[in-house]
Amino acid sequence: MDRRNKTEIVAFHLPQFHCIPENDEWWGKGFTEWNNTRKAVPLFDGHYQPRTPLHEKYYDLSNPEDIIWEMKLAKEYGIDAFCYYHYWFDGKLLLQKPLEIMRALDERIDYFFCWANEPWIRSWEGSKKVLMPQNYGGEQEWKAHFDYLLPFFQDEHYKKIDGCPILVLYRCNNIPRCNEMISYMEQCCKKNGFNGIYVIEERNNFQTERACTCSKAILDFEPMYTLTHGRSKLVRLVNKIKTALFNYRTGNELLVFDYDQVWNIILRRKYQDGVKHYLGAFVDWDNTARKGRKGTVIRGYSPEKFEKYLGEQIKRCEAYNSEKLFINAWNEWGEGTYLEPDERYGFANLEIIRRQK
């Protein structure tokens, strides 16, 4: 198929939408992210909440039919790959069932993993209680982790670069002996017929720059990198004043940002030579479904704006030799950033992806 541009569109994917015993214990029987989205309420005039999937398709990702539906939809509209979140806690796995089901299916989308290596905390309630700690072992744990990942790496649909399976690391600066761990996985990959491992570090709200010399590249996780680190002192001050006035009028404690402003900062960013860099994008942002009046909202989204900014970012990908553009996200319903169809905009975001092809 001829393509108007050569940039691969990669969408982050949350495999959370199914019940697990741990979430039953922590949040109540039958809990999934849909519980949060259903109970969301508008907090100010024009606030788009709750966010409802088109035709109320509250899917269950422990159901192979729903996994197939997602993958077919993504491929039909031009998503080149999913970057699935992978949850590993010193040998303990969470939310792995959809990924294991997906790997066994005959037809599937290309994909790779982002190890979301952070502890799970009751932060949605404003608590700092740790539900699942993120501890790091040494070589024995590295081996166990690699052994789990290997069948995925060996899957023909698992994306490689130069014969190396891709692995995104969410918080490299939080991993003790991270270079040693990457080197260990590099050798394990070579022993199993690969050319090594292609580790991509994230720049996000936790990490501003590359932290490991053994990684191959970095990517910008948007909009969190820009909201946390990408704004000037003057922009921060003006936004703080505007937010205070907004919260005074509406009775909230929100962090409020402007959609156009955030995107304009992203599109003006320059990248240094010598470090491979993958660019990021986002659809929208509103996590009040999780955090209520203390959430973060980016105001001003429209499909027309998203199409304009996405098109400009794809052009920048080509200019900076970023063969992949990482979009946040395919299905982050609790954070208000998703490509999947909803009741208000239908298939608008997916149509935008298809028009970029």
N, C-alpha and C positions, 0 to 999 in steps of 0.2 A: 504494500500500500504506500503510495506517494504521500509524503508529509510536508506540510508547509514549513514546519520547523523541526529541528532534530532534538530538541530538549525533551527528555523523558519526564513525564509528570508522575511523581511519587506522592502518595497520600498516606500520612500516618493513620494507623488503624488501631482502635481500642477494642480488644477482644473481651470486654467486660460483660456483655449483655447476656448473661446466663447465671443461674444460681450456683453458688459454691458454699460448702459448709461454713467456711470462715466468715463470709459475709452474712450468712444466716445468724451466726453467733454474735457478730459485732453490730449489725444494723437491723436485725429482725428477719424472721422466716420469709424466704422468697425475695429478698432484696436484690435488685439490679439497679443500674443507672436510670432505668425507666421510672423507678420510684421517685427519684429526684425531679425528673423532667415533668412528670404528671402533677406534682404538687406545687410547682413554681407558680408565682403570681406576679402581675405587673406592679412595679414599684413607683412608677411615675407615668405621666401622660405620654402615650405613644410607645410605651415599653412593650416590646414583643415577648411576652411570656403568657402562658407556657408555650414552649416549642413542641409542636405535634408532628410526628411523621405523617407523610401523605397517606391517606386512607387508614390512618391510625395503625400503621404496620409496626407494632411493637414486637420486633422479632426476637428470637431466642437463639443465640449462637451456639447452643449445644445441639441444635437441630440442623443436620446436614442440608436440608432443603433451604433453610434461611442463609446458610453460608454460601451455597451455590447461587442463590438469588443475588446476594451482594456482589459476588465476583463477576457474574454475568453482567450486572448493571454497570459496574466499574469499567469493564472491558468495552462494553458497548459505547460508552461515552468518552473513551479515550484515556482512562487512567492506565499508565504503563505498569505500575507495580504498587503493592501495598508495603509499607514499612510497619510491620506488626510490632506492638509492644510485647516484650518478653519479660516475665517476672520470675526472677531466680533469687532466692535468699539463702545463700550458703547451703545449697542442696534442696531447699524447700521450693516447690513450684506453686504458683498461683495463676489462675486464668489460662491454663495451658490447653484445656480441652478443645476449644475451637480450632486451635492451631494444629493439634494432632489429628482432629477430624479432617481438616482442610488438606493436610499432607497426604491423606489416604484416598482423596477423591481423584477420579480419572481426569477431569478437566478443572483447571484452576488458574488463577492469575499469577503472574510472576510476583515474587515477594522477597523480602529479607527481614531481619529482626533489628529492633532497637532494644537493647537491654535497659529497661527502666529501673536503674539501680538506685532506688531511694527507699527509705523506710516508709511504711504505711502508718499514717498518724490520723487521729480523729480531728483533723484540721477543719473539716466541714462544720463542726460544732464549735470552732474556736478553741479546741482543746489541743494540748501537746502530748497527749497520751499516745505512746507508740503501740500500734496493734501488731505490726510485723517488723522487727528490726532488720536492718540490712548490715549483717556482719560479713566480714571478708576473711576467708581462710588463705591457705598457701597452695602449694602445688597439688595436694590431694584434692582440694576443692576445685582447682582449675581443671584437673583431669575429669572429675565428675561432671563439671559444667560442659566441657568440650564433648565428652561422650554423649551427653544429652543432645547437644547441638548438631553433632555429626550427621545423623540421618536427615536432618533438614538441609545441611550444607550439601549433601549428596543428591538432593532432589534436583532434577533438571530445571525446575521452575524457580529454584533459589538463585537470586541474582549474584553474579560474580563480576569482578573487574580484573582483567588480565589474569584470569584463572584463579582468582582469590575470592572466597565467599565474603560478602559485605556484612559487617557487624557495626551498627551504630551504638555508641556508648553515651548514655544520657548525662552522667556525671563522672567524667574521668578524674576530676580533681578530688573526688571522694573515695577513690579506690587506692588503698595502700599498695605499693609495689606494682603500680599499674603497668609500667614498662615491662617488668618481668612477666606479668601475666600475659600481655600481648605477645611477647617473644615466645612464651611457652605455647600459646595457641598457634603461633606462626609455625613452630616446629611440628606440632601435632597435625596441622593442615598439610604440611609438606610430606609427612609420613603417610598421609592418606590420599596422596596423588594430586593435591592442589599445589599452586605456586606460592601459597602463603595465605594470610588473612588480611582483608582490607578493612581496617578499623577507621571509622569516621567519628570524630568527636563532635559533640554539640556545643555551640555557644547559646546559652539560655540565661534564665534568671539566676542560675547558680554558678555559671562559669562564663568568663568573658573572653578567654583566649585558649589556644591549644595548650594542653597540660602534659601530654606524653610525646616524647620524641619518636616513639615506635608507631604512633598512629600515622595514617596515610593522608588524612584530610580533615577538615572541619566543616560544619554546616551551621547556618543560622536558624534557630528554632523560633519562629515568629508566631504571635507578636511579642512573646515574653522577653526575648533578648532586647528588643527595641524599647519596650516599656520600662525595663529595669536598668539598662545600661546605655541605650542609644540616644537619649535626649539631652540637649544642652541644659545648663543651669537655668538659663532664662526661660526656656520652654517649660521646665519643671516648675519654676516659680509661678508663671502665668497659669499653668494647668492646676496648680494647687489652689490658687485663689478662685478660679472658676469652679473647681470641684466643691470647695467649701460653700460657695454661694448656692450651687445646685443642691447640695445636701441640706442646706438650711431651708430651702424652699420645699423640698420633697420629704424631709424627715428621715433621710437615709444616712448611712455611713459608707457609701460606695467610693471606690476609686473609679473616676470617670475620665475617659479619653476620647479624642476626636478621631474618627476613622480616616479622614483625609490626611490629617496631620501625621498619624502613625505611618501610613503608607508613604507619604512624601519623604519622611525620614529614611525609611527603608530604601526608597528608590534613589536617594542622594548618596547612599553609603558607598565609599570607595574601598577596594580590597588590595592588600599588599601583594606584591609578587613573591614567589618563593614558597608559598603555602597553598596547597590545593584547597579550593573553597567551593562549597555547594551553597547556592542561594536558597532562601526560604520565602514562603508566602503564607497568608492566612485568609480565611474566608470572612470571619466575623469573630466577635468575642463577647461573651456574656455568661459568667459562671454563677449568676444569682440563683439558678436552679439548685446549686449546691450550697452556696454561702449566704443566700438571702440578702438582707440589707447591708451586709458587710462584703459583698462581692465586688467584682471588677467588671465594668461595662465599657465597651468601645462603641460610642454612639455615631450613627450616620451611615451605616451600611446600606447599600442597595445593590442589586445584581448589576446595574449599569456601572457603578463605581468599581465593583469587584472585577468586572471584565476589563475595564480600562487599566487598572493597576496590574492585574495579572499579565495582560499583554505586554506592558512595559517591562515587567520583571523577567518575562521570558526573553525579551530582546537583550536584557542585561546578562542573562545566562549565557547567551551566545557570545556576547562581548567578553565575558570573563571565563570562557571555556568551562562553564558549569553544565555538564551534560545532563544533570538531573536537577529538577526543581522540587523541593520538599514542601508540600502543602499541609498545613495544619487546618483541617484534618478531614478524613472520610466521615467519621461518625462520633465526634466529641459533642454529643447532645447536651451533656451537663455543663459544658463550657461554651455552648452556643456557636461552635465553629464546626460546620459539617457541610459536605457536598451532597449528601443523601437528600432526596426530595422531601419537602415538608408541606404542610397545609397552606401556608401563606404564599410561598414562591414556587411551589411545584418542582419541576425539573430545571429551573432557571440556572442554578449553579453548574449542573452537569452539562447543560447545553453550552455554557460558556467554555467549559473544558473542551468539548467537541469542536467548537468553532476555532479553538487555538491550533487544531491539528491541520 
